[in-house]
């Protein structure tokens, strides 16, 4: 079975995330990387509502992933070298660390297929919209 990697903050897990995980799981064994609090702050300008430990525990509790990891503190691409997935599945709107991803993979001599998954009701299930609505 192929090894599939997804990564994200997953601060407020909603139906969009669950659909994302389901789509990725259909591609192979699902490995989920949870963004570290410090990296979320750097990228989004604010700390997540839930700590990285809580976010990881929430994902583990879903029992959808074959493995769940916390990302690397210093270099978010290092975890990819550790896991060595066959496929990296990106969310339809995922932009953090994706622009340079093909170059980073090539530099690490990793031949990994990158796929972009389909949105699931993005007008309703998007983390930023859910947080603004106060549904945390």
Buried (B, 14 or more C-beta within 10 A) or exposed (E): EEBBBBBBBBBBBBEBBBBBBEBBBEBBBBBBBBBBBEBBEEBBEEEBEBEBEEBBEBBBEBEBBEEBBBBBEEEBBBBBBEBEBBBBBBBBEBEBBBEEBEEBBEEEEBEBEEEEBEBBEEEEBBBEBBBEEEEE
